[in-house]
Amino acid sequence: KSHYINIWSTMWGKLYSSLSRVPRKSSISTSSASSSGITVPQKLSFGMVLVGGGIAFLTINERRAVKQDQLRAKGEQICQELDADGEQDVSLLDNSLVIASADVYGDETVRDETFRVSHPEAIKLVRSTKMLQWVETKSTTEKVVDGKTVTTETFSYSKQWSSNSEKFEGPDPPVTANPAFPTWLPGGEQRFFVEQFLFGIRRMILGPELVSQLNDYKPLILKKGDTDEAGVTCEYDGNDFVIIQDGRALYSKDRNPKIPEIGDIMVNYRYVEKGRHTLVAKYLHEANKLVPFTGSLKRSLASEGEIVAPEQAKQLTSGGPFLIPEWVIQFAEEAVLSLAPLQLCWISRGAYNKRDAFRKVAEADESTSTTLRYAGTGVVWLGVHSCLSVIPSAPYMLVISLALAITISLQTIRDAGYQSTPLIGDMELE
C-alpha cells in the first residue's frame, strides 16, 4: 500500500476509535456529565453531509478503479525493459514506462546517533520508543433533553505502553500524572533513511513515491560493543539502558522488565534491508531518476454520470429525496485522486518478469481500491451514526447504524460499478 493509503487508513482508524472506544477493565474510574451543546438539526445536517460525501467518495473511487485498470492495461502493452546494471543505451528510454530489476542501496550507513545503532545492510532504520503510562479511556452516552443532546462522559484508567505523552481530560483523575519523555529521547517513531535511494550499477535515483513502498521491515537484534558477525552495532550509555529480550529491545536500567512500573521506557528497532528489487515506473534520463508514470483524464470523474444516493439512504430523509451538494462531490473527487492518483508506480523485493510484475501491480491496485472502499464506508457510517444518534435511548444504535451504512455502501459500489462499465476510452498517457 502506498504511503497515502497508510495515512488515510490510520486517520479513519483514529476517528473510529475516538467515537466508539469502550473502557477497558480497570480498578480505578471516575465520571462526570456535560452538554455537547449540539442541536438536533445540526447533527442531522452534519450527518447528511457525511453520508453524501461517503456516497460520492465510493462512486468516484469505483470510476477511478476502472481508469486505473485501463491505464495498467495500456502500460503493460508499452512497457519496455531497462537494464540498470548493463550497457544498454538507456537514453532511448527517456520518459518511457520501464520495468527493471536491480539492487536498491544507499551510499552511507544508516545510523541512530542517540544510541549509535547501525546496520551495514539497512537503507531504512526506525526507532520506536514507548513508556509505561496511565492511559485514560473515555466513554460517552447521549440523550436528547429539550431539543439538545446531553452527553455523559465516563473516564477509566489503566497501565499501558504508549508512544505518546498521555494527558488526562477527566476531572480529578485518581492517578498521578505521567512522567515526561526525556528531551533527548522523544516518544513515538524516529526514522533514519539513507540520503538517496539508488538503483542498480547505473545509480538511478528512486523517487519518493517508490521509496515510500520500501516497507518490508524486520526487527533489528542489538548487541553491545564492536561490530559482530552480522555487522550490528549498539553503543549506548550503560547508565541509562540495558539490552533485553535477546537483543530485541533496550530497557530502562535498574528497572525490572518482568514487573514494569510507570515511567519505564522500552526502545525497539526495525529496518529495511538493501537488496534486489523489481520496479515499474517512468525513467527520466537527464535526471537519472525513476518516477511515477501518470495518466490524465479528458474530463472529471464526477462528470462521468450522475451520482445518486441509493434507495436505502432515503431512510434518513423519511423517504424524501437525498441530494448530494456539488461541492461535496468535488471535494470527494479531489480526495480520491490525491490519495490514489492515476499512475503506475510499483516496486517490490525480488526479481519478476513483466507478466508477473504487472500481476503484482494489479494486486496493489485492487488493494488500494479496497482500502478506499473501507474508508468511504467509514465516512458513511459516521454520517449515519450522527443522524440516528438524535433518537434518544435507541437500543443497539451502533449495530443499527453500522448495518445501514454497510448496506448503503455496498449498493453504492454496485451501482457505481454498473455506471462505470461503458466509460473506458478517454484516458490519456503522460
Sine and cosine of phi, psi and omega as CSV:
sin_phi,cos_phi,sin_psi,cos_psi,sin_omega,cos_omega
0.00,0.00,0.55,-0.84,-0.02,-1.00
-0.96,0.27,0.26,-0.97,0.02,-1.00
-0.86,0.51,-0.62,0.78,-0.02,-1.00
-0.91,0.41,-0.62,0.78,-0.01,-1.00
-0.93,0.37,-0.62,0.78,0.06,-1.00
-0.87,0.50,-0.70,0.71,0.04,-1.00
-0.87,0.49,-0.71,0.70,-0.03,-1.00
-0.88,0.48,-0.73,0.69,-0.01,-1.00
-0.90,0.44,-0.67,0.74,0.01,-1.00
-0.89,0.46,-0.66,0.75,-0.02,-1.00
-0.87,0.49,-0.74,0.67,-0.03,-1.00
-0.95,0.33,-0.50,0.87,0.08,-1.00
-0.89,0.45,-0.67,0.74,0.02,-1.00
-0.92,0.39,-0.63,0.77,0.03,-1.00
-0.89,0.46,-0.68,0.73,0.00,-1.00
-0.89,0.46,-0.73,0.68,-0.05,-1.00
-0.91,0.41,-0.56,0.83,-0.01,-1.00
-0.94,0.33,-0.45,0.89,-0.04,-1.00
-1.00,-0.03,-0.43,0.90,-0.15,-0.99
-0.76,-0.65,0.37,0.93,0.02,-1.00
-0.92,0.39,0.62,-0.79,0.07,-1.00
-0.93,-0.36,0.73,-0.68,-0.04,-1.00
-0.84,0.55,0.73,-0.69,0.10,-0.99
-0.98,0.22,0.27,-0.96,-0.02,-1.00
-0.89,0.45,0.72,-0.70,0.01,-1.00
-0.40,-0.92,0.51,-0.86,0.00,-1.00
-1.00,0.04,-0.05,1.00,-0.06,-1.00
-0.81,-0.58,0.79,-0.61,0.03,-1.00
-0.42,-0.91,0.35,-0.94,0.06,-1.00
-0.44,-0.90,0.26,-0.97,-0.06,-1.00
-0.52,-0.86,0.31,-0.95,0.07,-1.00
-0.42,-0.91,0.15,-0.99,0.00,-1.00
-0.77,-0.63,0.52,-0.86,0.04,-1.00
-0.44,-0.90,0.28,-0.96,0.04,-1.00
-0.96,-0.27,0.74,-0.67,-0.01,-1.00
-0.96,0.28,-0.41,0.91,0.01,-1.00
0.97,0.25,0.16,0.99,0.00,-1.00
-1.00,-0.07,0.81,-0.59,-0.03,-1.00
-0.98,0.18,0.29,-0.96,0.01,-1.00
-0.88,0.48,-0.73,0.68,0.04,-1.00
-0.86,0.52,-0.60,0.80,0.02,-1.00
-0.91,0.42,-0.67,0.74,0.03,-1.00
-0.90,0.43,-0.66,0.75,0.00,-1.00
-0.90,0.43,-0.69,0.72,0.00,-1.00
-0.89,0.46,-0.71,0.70,0.02,-1.00
-0.88,0.48,-0.68,0.73,0.01,-1.00
-0.90,0.45,-0.66,0.75,0.00,-1.00
-0.90,0.44,-0.64,0.77,0.03,-1.00
-0.90,0.44,-0.68,0.74,0.01,-1.00
-0.91,0.41,-0.68,0.73,0.02,-1.00
-0.88,0.47,-0.73,0.69,0.03,-1.00
-0.88,0.47,-0.65,0.76,0.03,-1.00
-0.90,0.43,-0.64,0.77,0.03,-1.00
-0.91,0.41,-0.65,0.76,0.04,-1.00
-0.89,0.45,-0.71,0.71,0.04,-1.00
-0.89,0.45,-0.67,0.75,0.01,-1.00
-0.87,0.50,-0.73,0.69,-0.01,-1.00
-0.91,0.42,-0.67,0.75,0.00,-1.00
-0.89,0.45,-0.73,0.68,-0.03,-1.00
-0.93,0.38,-0.55,0.83,0.04,-1.00
-0.89,0.45,-0.63,0.77,0.05,-1.00
-0.91,0.41,-0.63,0.78,0.05,-1.00
-0.92,0.39,-0.62,0.79,0.05,-1.00
-0.89,0.45,-0.63,0.78,-0.01,-1.00
-0.88,0.48,-0.63,0.77,0.05,-1.00
-0.89,0.45,-0.70,0.71,0.01,-1.00
-0.91,0.42,-0.61,0.80,0.03,-1.00
-0.91,0.41,-0.64,0.77,0.07,-1.00
-0.88,0.48,-0.65,0.76,0.01,-1.00
-0.91,0.42,-0.69,0.72,0.01,-1.00
-0.89,0.45,-0.67,0.74,-0.01,-1.00
-0.91,0.41,-0.64,0.77,0.01,-1.00
-0.90,0.44,-0.69,0.72,0.05,-1.00
-0.92,0.40,-0.62,0.78,-0.01,-1.00
-0.89,0.46,-0.65,0.76,0.00,-1.00
-0.90,0.44,-0.52,0.85,0.01,-1.00
-0.94,0.35,-0.62,0.79,-0.12,-0.99
-0.98,-0.19,-0.09,1.00,-0.06,-1.00
-0.90,0.44,0.68,-0.73,-0.01,-1.00
-0.87,-0.50,0.48,-0.88,0.01,-1.00
-0.99,0.16,0.69,-0.72,0.03,-1.00
-0.87,-0.49,0.74,-0.67,0.04,-1.00
-0.99,-0.14,0.98,-0.22,-0.04,-1.00
-0.99,0.16,-0.07,1.00,-0.04,-1.00
-0.89,-0.46,-0.24,0.97,-0.14,-0.99
-0.97,-0.24,-0.44,-0.90,-0.10,-0.99
-0.94,-0.33,0.31,0.95,0.03,-1.00
-0.86,0.50,0.59,-0.81,0.08,-1.00
-0.98,0.19,1.00,0.02,-0.10,-0.99
-0.97,0.26,-0.17,0.99,0.04,-1.00
-0.89,0.46,-0.44,0.90,0.01,-1.00
-0.95,0.32,-0.23,0.97,-0.03,-1.00
-0.98,-0.20,0.20,0.98,-0.02,-1.00
-0.84,0.54,0.75,-0.66,0.00,-1.00
0.91,0.42,0.31,0.95,0.00,-1.00
-0.98,-0.20,0.41,-0.91,0.14,-0.99
-0.98,0.19,0.79,-0.62,-0.09,-1.00
-0.76,-0.65,0.36,-0.93,0.19,-0.98
-0.84,-0.54,0.70,-0.72,-0.06,-1.00
-0.48,-0.88,0.50,-0.87,0.09,-1.00
-0.82,-0.58,0.78,-0.63,0.00,-1.00
-0.21,-0.98,0.06,-1.00,0.03,-1.00
-0.98,0.19,0.66,-0.75,0.17,-0.99
-0.98,-0.19,0.75,-0.66,-0.08,-1.00
-0.39,-0.92,0.03,-1.00,0.08,-1.00
-0.72,-0.69,0.25,-0.97,-0.03,-1.00
-0.98,0.21,-0.54,0.84,-0.11,-0.99
-0.91,-0.42,0.20,-0.98,0.05,-1.00
-1.00,0.05,0.76,-0.64,0.05,-1.00
-0.95,0.31,0.70,-0.71,-0.12,-0.99
-0.51,-0.86,0.70,-0.71,0.15,-0.99
-0.99,-0.11,0.94,-0.33,-0.09,-1.00
-0.94,0.33,-0.37,0.93,-0.01,-1.00
-0.87,0.50,-0.77,0.64,0.04,-1.00
-0.94,-0.33,0.08,1.00,-0.02,-1.00
0.80,0.61,0.75,0.66,0.02,-1.00
-0.99,-0.13,0.71,-0.71,0.01,-1.00
-0.47,-0.88,0.24,-0.97,0.10,-0.99
-0.52,-0.86,0.79,-0.62,-0.11,-0.99
-0.91,0.41,-0.34,0.94,-0.03,-1.00
-0.99,-0.11,-0.01,1.00,-0.11,-0.99
-1.00,0.09,0.67,-0.74,0.18,-0.98
-0.93,-0.36,-0.31,0.95,0.14,-0.99
-0.70,-0.72,0.65,-0.76,0.03,-1.00
-0.69,-0.72,0.75,-0.67,-0.02,-1.00
-0.81,-0.58,0.79,-0.61,0.10,-0.99
-0.97,-0.24,0.80,-0.61,0.01,-1.00
-0.91,-0.40,0.85,-0.53,-0.06,-1.00
-0.88,-0.48,0.81,-0.59,0.02,-1.00
-0.76,-0.65,0.44,-0.90,0.06,-1.00
-0.80,-0.60,0.62,-0.79,0.11,-0.99
-0.96,0.28,0.86,-0.51,-0.11,-0.99
-0.66,-0.75,0.28,-0.96,0.24,-0.97
-0.97,0.23,0.81,-0.58,0.00,-1.00
-0.91,-0.41,0.80,-0.61,-0.02,-1.00
-1.00,0.00,0.73,-0.69,0.07,-1.00
-0.87,-0.50,0.77,-0.64,-0.03,-1.00
-0.92,-0.39,0.73,-0.69,0.14,-0.99
-0.86,-0.50,0.47,-0.88,-0.05,-1.00
-0.76,-0.65,0.53,-0.85,0.19,-0.98
-0.79,-0.61,0.59,-0.81,-0.09,-1.00
-0.80,-0.59,0.53,-0.85,0.16,-0.99
-0.49,-0.87,0.46,-0.89,-0.04,-1.00
-1.00,-0.10,0.82,-0.57,0.03,-1.00
-0.80,-0.60,0.87,-0.49,0.01,-1.00
0.81,0.59,0.66,0.75,0.07,-1.00
0.99,0.14,0.00,1.00,0.02,-1.00
-0.87,-0.50,0.53,-0.85,0.00,-1.00
-1.00,0.05,0.85,-0.53,0.04,-1.00
-0.97,-0.24,0.81,-0.58,-0.06,-1.00
-0.94,-0.34,0.79,-0.61,0.09,-1.00
-0.97,-0.23,0.81,-0.59,-0.06,-1.00
-0.94,-0.33,0.69,-0.73,0.05,-1.00
-0.84,-0.55,0.73,-0.69,-0.06,-1.00
-0.90,-0.44,0.68,-0.74,0.10,-1.00
-0.73,-0.69,0.32,-0.95,-0.13,-0.99
-0.70,-0.71,0.68,-0.74,0.02,-1.00
-0.55,-0.84,0.38,-0.92,0.04,-1.00
-0.99,0.13,0.80,-0.60,0.00,-1.00
-0.55,-0.84,0.47,-0.88,0.15,-0.99
-0.98,0.19,0.81,-0.58,-0.06,-1.00
-0.68,-0.73,0.60,-0.80,0.05,-1.00
-1.00,-0.02,-0.07,1.00,0.01,-1.00
-0.97,-0.25,0.37,-0.93,0.12,-0.99
-0.99,0.13,0.99,-0.13,-0.13,-0.99
-0.95,0.32,0.79,-0.61,0.04,-1.00
-0.93,-0.38,0.26,-0.96,-0.03,-1.00
-0.93,-0.36,0.73,-0.69,0.10,-1.00
-0.98,-0.18,-0.44,0.90,-0.08,-1.00
-0.92,0.40,0.48,-0.88,0.02,-1.00
-0.96,0.27,0.75,-0.66,0.06,-1.00
0.77,0.63,0.87,0.49,0.02,-1.00
-0.88,0.48,0.64,-0.77,-0.08,-1.00
-0.99,0.13,0.25,0.97,0.02,-1.00
-0.81,-0.58,0.36,-0.93,0.00,-1.00
-0.97,0.25,0.42,-0.91,0.02,-1.00
-0.90,0.44,0.54,-0.84,0.00,-1.00
-0.95,0.30,0.58,-0.81,0.10,-1.00
-0.93,0.38,0.40,-0.92,0.00,-1.00
-0.99,0.11,0.45,-0.89,0.15,-0.99
-0.91,0.41,0.53,-0.85,0.09,-1.00
-0.86,0.51,0.57,-0.82,0.00,-1.00
-0.88,0.48,-0.49,0.87,-0.02,-1.00
-1.00,0.05,-0.09,1.00,-0.02,-1.00
-0.64,-0.77,0.98,0.21,-0.02,-1.00
-0.93,0.37,0.43,-0.90,0.05,-1.00
-0.96,0.28,0.26,-0.96,0.02,-1.00
1.00,-0.07,-0.37,-0.93,-0.06,-1.00
-0.95,-0.30,0.70,-0.71,0.15,-0.99
-0.89,-0.45,0.75,-0.66,-0.10,-0.99
-0.94,-0.35,0.66,-0.75,0.00,-1.00
-0.78,-0.63,0.88,-0.47,-0.04,-1.00
-0.87,-0.49,0.37,-0.93,0.19,-0.98
-0.91,0.41,0.42,-0.91,-0.07,-1.00
-0.91,0.42,-0.66,0.75,0.05,-1.00
-0.72,-0.69,0.69,-0.72,0.08,-1.00
-1.00,-0.07,0.90,-0.45,-0.11,-0.99
-0.96,-0.27,0.44,-0.90,-0.10,-1.00
-0.75,-0.67,0.90,-0.43,0.09,-1.00
0.97,0.25,0.11,-0.99,0.02,-1.00
-0.89,0.46,-0.47,0.88,0.02,-1.00
-0.95,0.30,-0.09,1.00,0.06,-1.00
0.84,0.55,0.70,0.71,0.07,-1.00
-0.94,0.34,0.61,-0.79,-0.07,-1.00
-1.00,-0.04,0.77,-0.63,0.07,-1.00
-0.99,0.13,0.76,-0.65,0.08,-1.00
-0.94,0.34,0.28,-0.96,-0.07,-1.00
-0.88,0.48,-0.48,0.88,0.01,-1.00
-0.92,0.40,-0.53,0.85,0.07,-1.00
-0.98,0.18,-0.66,0.75,-0.01,-1.00
-0.86,0.52,-0.62,0.79,-0.04,-1.00
-0.91,0.42,-0.30,0.96,-0.01,-1.00
-1.00,-0.01,-0.10,1.00,0.02,-1.00
-0.99,0.11,0.99,0.14,-0.15,-0.99
-0.77,-0.64,0.40,0.91,0.04,-1.00
-1.00,0.08,0.95,0.30,-0.05,-1.00
-0.96,0.29,0.48,-0.88,0.17,-0.99
-0.65,-0.76,0.44,-0.90,-0.08,-1.00
-0.91,0.42,0.59,-0.81,0.05,-1.00
-0.99,-0.13,0.84,-0.54,0.01,-1.00
-1.00,0.01,0.84,-0.54,-0.11,-0.99
-1.00,-0.07,0.59,-0.80,0.12,-0.99
-0.64,-0.77,0.72,-0.69,-0.05,-1.00
-0.97,0.26,0.55,-0.84,0.18,-0.98
0.99,-0.14,-0.56,-0.83,-0.10,-0.99
-0.93,0.36,0.25,-0.97,0.02,-1.00
-0.85,0.52,0.78,-0.62,0.03,-1.00
-1.00,-0.03,-0.19,-0.98,-0.07,-1.00
-0.89,0.46,-0.52,0.85,0.00,-1.00
-0.99,0.10,-0.14,0.99,0.02,-1.00
1.00,0.06,0.16,0.99,-0.01,-1.00
-1.00,0.09,0.71,-0.70,0.07,-1.00
-0.82,-0.57,0.56,-0.83,0.06,-1.00
-0.54,-0.84,0.97,-0.26,0.00,-1.00
-0.87,-0.49,0.98,-0.20,-0.09,-1.00
-0.82,-0.58,0.18,-0.98,0.05,-1.00
-0.97,0.25,0.95,-0.30,-0.09,-1.00
-0.88,0.47,-0.26,0.97,0.01,-1.00
-0.98,0.21,-0.18,0.98,-0.10,-1.00
-0.94,-0.34,-0.66,0.75,-0.11,-0.99
-0.65,-0.76,0.43,-0.90,0.11,-0.99
-0.79,-0.62,0.38,-0.93,0.02,-1.00
-1.00,0.06,0.73,-0.68,0.03,-1.00
-0.75,-0.66,0.01,-1.00,0.06,-1.00
0.79,0.61,0.70,0.72,0.03,-1.00
0.81,0.58,0.62,0.79,0.08,-1.00
1.00,-0.03,0.06,1.00,-0.04,-1.00
-1.00,0.07,-0.11,0.99,-0.03,-1.00
-0.36,-0.93,0.40,-0.92,0.21,-0.98
-0.97,-0.25,0.60,-0.80,-0.08,-1.00
-0.68,-0.73,0.52,-0.85,0.01,-1.00
-0.79,0.61,0.80,-0.60,-0.02,-1.00
-0.94,0.35,0.44,-0.90,-0.01,-1.00
0.91,0.41,0.29,0.96,0.12,-0.99
-0.88,-0.48,0.41,-0.91,-0.03,-1.00
-0.98,-0.22,0.95,-0.32,-0.02,-1.00
-0.90,0.43,-0.32,0.95,0.04,-1.00
-0.98,0.19,-0.39,0.92,0.06,-1.00
-0.78,-0.62,0.96,0.28,-0.08,-1.00
-0.91,0.41,0.53,-0.85,0.01,-1.00
-0.84,-0.54,0.34,-0.94,0.05,-1.00
-0.84,0.54,0.76,-0.65,-0.01,-1.00
0.98,-0.20,-0.23,0.97,0.07,-1.00
-0.90,0.43,0.61,-0.79,-0.02,-1.00
-0.87,-0.49,0.67,-0.74,0.07,-1.00
-0.81,-0.59,0.70,-0.72,-0.03,-1.00
-0.84,-0.55,0.79,-0.61,0.06,-1.00
-0.85,-0.53,0.42,-0.91,0.06,-1.00
-0.80,-0.60,0.52,-0.85,0.19,-0.98
-0.60,-0.80,0.34,-0.94,-0.08,-1.00
-0.51,-0.86,0.35,-0.94,0.13,-0.99
-0.97,-0.25,0.76,-0.65,-0.09,-1.00
-1.00,-0.06,0.65,-0.76,0.08,-1.00
-0.92,0.38,0.31,-0.95,-0.02,-1.00
0.40,-0.92,-0.11,-0.99,-0.11,-0.99
-0.97,0.25,0.73,-0.68,0.02,-1.00
-0.70,-0.71,0.36,-0.93,0.14,-0.99
-0.88,-0.47,0.65,-0.76,-0.01,-1.00
-0.71,-0.70,0.38,-0.92,0.15,-0.99
-0.79,-0.61,0.89,-0.46,-0.08,-1.00
-0.26,-0.96,0.02,-1.00,0.07,-1.00
-1.00,-0.08,0.67,-0.74,-0.02,-1.00
-0.98,-0.20,0.79,-0.61,0.08,-1.00
-0.95,-0.31,0.94,-0.35,-0.14,-0.99
-0.93,0.36,-0.72,0.69,-0.08,-1.00
-0.88,0.47,-0.66,0.75,0.00,-1.00
-1.00,0.07,-0.16,0.99,-0.08,-1.00
0.79,0.62,0.78,0.63,-0.15,-0.99
-0.72,-0.69,0.48,-0.88,0.05,-1.00
-0.91,-0.40,0.83,-0.56,-0.13,-0.99
-0.70,-0.72,0.13,-0.99,0.02,-1.00
-0.90,0.43,0.59,-0.81,0.13,-0.99
-0.99,-0.12,0.91,-0.41,-0.21,-0.98
-0.95,-0.32,0.36,-0.93,0.11,-0.99
-0.85,-0.52,0.48,-0.88,0.02,-1.00
-0.84,-0.54,0.43,-0.90,-0.05,-1.00
-0.98,-0.22,0.59,-0.81,0.08,-1.00
-0.96,0.27,-0.42,0.91,0.05,-1.00
-0.52,-0.85,0.29,-0.96,-0.08,-1.00
-0.93,0.36,0.42,-0.91,0.05,-1.00
-0.92,0.39,-0.53,0.85,0.01,-1.00
-0.91,0.42,-0.49,0.87,-0.03,-1.00
-1.00,0.10,0.02,1.00,-0.01,-1.00
-0.94,0.33,-0.27,0.96,-0.01,-1.00
0.22,-0.98,0.28,-0.96,-0.03,-1.00
-0.92,0.40,0.67,-0.74,0.07,-1.00
-0.99,-0.15,0.93,-0.36,-0.12,-0.99
-0.88,-0.47,0.68,-0.73,0.06,-1.00
-0.95,0.32,0.64,-0.77,0.04,-1.00
-0.92,0.39,0.27,-0.96,-0.05,-1.00
-0.84,0.54,-0.55,0.83,-0.05,-1.00
-0.88,0.47,-0.47,0.88,0.00,-1.00
-0.93,0.37,-0.38,0.93,-0.02,-1.00
-0.94,0.34,-0.22,0.98,0.10,-1.00
-0.89,0.45,-0.41,0.91,0.01,-1.00
-0.99,0.14,-0.23,0.97,0.00,-1.00
-0.89,-0.45,0.37,0.93,0.01,-1.00
0.84,0.55,0.60,0.80,0.05,-1.00
1.00,0.01,-0.09,1.00,0.01,-1.00
-0.98,0.18,0.06,-1.00,-0.01,-1.00
-0.92,0.40,0.58,-0.81,0.05,-1.00
-0.92,-0.38,0.97,-0.24,-0.08,-1.00
-0.98,-0.20,0.69,-0.73,0.01,-1.00
-0.96,-0.28,0.88,-0.47,-0.03,-1.00
-0.86,0.51,0.51,-0.86,-0.03,-1.00
-0.89,0.46,-0.61,0.79,-0.02,-1.00
-0.92,0.40,-0.51,0.86,0.05,-1.00
-0.93,0.38,-0.67,0.74,0.01,-1.00
-0.90,0.44,-0.69,0.72,0.01,-1.00
-0.89,0.45,-0.67,0.75,0.03,-1.00
-0.90,0.44,-0.64,0.77,0.00,-1.00
-0.89,0.46,-0.66,0.75,0.00,-1.00
-0.92,0.40,-0.67,0.74,0.04,-1.00
-0.87,0.49,-0.64,0.77,-0.01,-1.00
-0.91,0.41,-0.71,0.70,-0.03,-1.00
-0.88,0.47,-0.74,0.67,-0.08,-1.00
-0.97,0.25,-0.35,0.94,0.09,-1.00
-0.98,0.18,-0.55,0.84,0.01,-1.00
-0.99,0.15,-0.55,0.83,-0.04,-1.00
-0.65,-0.76,0.97,0.26,-0.01,-1.00
-0.91,0.41,0.41,-0.91,0.04,-1.00
-0.97,0.26,0.97,-0.24,-0.07,-1.00
-0.29,-0.96,0.35,-0.94,0.15,-0.99
-0.93,-0.38,0.92,-0.39,-0.06,-1.00
-0.37,-0.93,0.99,-0.15,-0.15,-0.99
-0.62,-0.79,0.61,-0.79,0.09,-1.00
-0.51,-0.86,0.61,-0.79,0.00,-1.00
-0.47,-0.88,0.50,-0.87,0.02,-1.00
-0.92,0.38,0.66,-0.75,0.02,-1.00
0.93,-0.38,0.10,-0.99,0.02,-1.00
-0.95,-0.31,0.81,-0.59,-0.02,-1.00
-0.79,-0.61,0.58,-0.82,0.18,-0.98
-0.99,0.15,0.08,-1.00,-0.11,-0.99
-0.87,0.49,-0.71,0.71,-0.04,-1.00
-0.89,0.46,-0.75,0.66,-0.01,-1.00
-0.92,0.39,-0.59,0.81,0.01,-1.00
-0.89,0.46,-0.71,0.70,-0.01,-1.00
-0.95,0.31,-0.41,0.91,0.13,-0.99
-0.92,0.40,-0.64,0.77,0.06,-1.00
-0.92,0.40,-0.61,0.79,0.05,-1.00
-0.89,0.47,-0.67,0.74,0.03,-1.00
-0.89,0.47,-0.64,0.77,0.04,-1.00
-0.90,0.43,-0.65,0.76,0.03,-1.00
-0.91,0.42,-0.64,0.77,0.04,-1.00
-0.89,0.46,-0.68,0.73,0.01,-1.00
-0.91,0.41,-0.62,0.79,0.05,-1.00
-0.89,0.46,-0.65,0.76,0.03,-1.00
-0.89,0.45,-0.72,0.69,0.00,-1.00
-0.88,0.48,-0.66,0.75,0.00,-1.00
-0.91,0.42,-0.67,0.74,0.02,-1.00
-0.88,0.48,-0.67,0.75,0.02,-1.00
-0.93,0.36,-0.51,0.86,0.09,-1.00
-0.90,0.44,-0.68,0.73,0.06,-1.00
-0.88,0.47,-0.67,0.75,0.00,-1.00
-0.89,0.46,-0.71,0.70,0.02,-1.00
-0.89,0.46,-0.64,0.77,0.05,-1.00
-0.90,0.44,-0.59,0.81,0.06,-1.00
-0.88,0.47,-0.64,0.77,0.04,-1.00
-0.90,0.44,-0.70,0.71,0.02,-1.00
-0.87,0.49,-0.68,0.73,-0.01,-1.00
-0.89,0.46,-0.67,0.74,0.04,-1.00
-0.86,0.51,-0.65,0.76,0.01,-1.00
-0.93,0.37,-0.72,0.70,0.01,-1.00
-0.89,0.46,-0.68,0.73,0.00,-1.00
-0.89,0.46,-0.63,0.78,0.02,-1.00
-0.90,0.43,-0.66,0.75,0.00,-1.00
-0.92,0.39,-0.70,0.72,-0.08,-1.00
-0.98,0.19,-0.31,0.95,-0.03,-1.00
-0.94,0.35,-0.18,0.98,0.04,-1.00
-0.97,0.24,-0.21,0.98,0.04,-1.00
-0.99,0.16,0.90,-0.44,-0.08,-1.00
-0.93,0.36,0.70,-0.72,0.13,-0.99
0.82,0.57,0.55,0.83,0.04,-1.00
-0.96,0.26,0.81,-0.58,-0.02,-1.00
-0.96,0.30,0.52,-0.86,0.07,-1.00
0.81,0.58,0.59,0.81,-0.09,-1.00
-0.89,0.46,-0.62,0.78,-0.02,-1.00
-0.89,0.45,-0.70,0.71,-0.01,-1.00
-0.92,0.39,-0.68,0.73,-0.01,-1.00
-0.89,0.45,-0.73,0.69,-0.02,-1.00
-0.91,0.42,-0.61,0.79,0.02,-1.00
-0.92,0.38,-0.67,0.74,0.01,-1.00
-0.90,0.44,-0.68,0.74,0.00,-1.00
-0.92,0.38,-0.64,0.77,0.01,-1.00
-0.90,0.44,-0.68,0.73,0.02,-1.00
-0.90,0.43,-0.66,0.75,0.02,-1.00
-0.88,0.47,-0.73,0.69,0.02,-1.00
-0.88,0.48,-0.68,0.73,-0.06,-1.00
-0.92,0.39,-0.70,0.72,0.00,-1.00
-0.89,0.45,-0.66,0.75,0.03,-1.00
-0.92,0.38,-0.61,0.79,0.04,-1.00
-0.89,0.46,-0.71,0.70,0.01,-1.00
-0.88,0.47,-0.67,0.74,0.00,-1.00
-0.90,0.43,-0.73,0.68,0.00,-1.00
-0.90,0.44,-0.65,0.76,-0.02,-1.00
-0.91,0.41,-0.59,0.81,0.04,-1.00
-0.89,0.46,-0.66,0.75,0.02,-1.00
-0.91,0.42,-0.65,0.76,0.00,-1.00
-0.91,0.42,-0.56,0.83,-0.14,-0.99
-0.98,0.18,-0.29,0.96,-0.12,-0.99
-0.81,0.59,-0.73,0.68,-0.07,-1.00
-1.00,0.05,0.20,0.98,-0.16,-0.99
-1.00,-0.02,0.02,1.00,-0.02,-1.00
-0.94,0.35,0.67,-0.74,0.10,-0.99
0.79,-0.61,0.08,1.00,-0.01,-1.00
-0.81,-0.59,0.55,0.84,0.02,-1.00
-0.99,-0.16,0.71,-0.71,0.10,-0.99
-0.92,-0.39,0.50,-0.86,0.02,-1.00
-0.98,-0.22,0.62,-0.78,0.04,-1.00
-0.97,-0.25,0.00,0.00,0.00,0.00
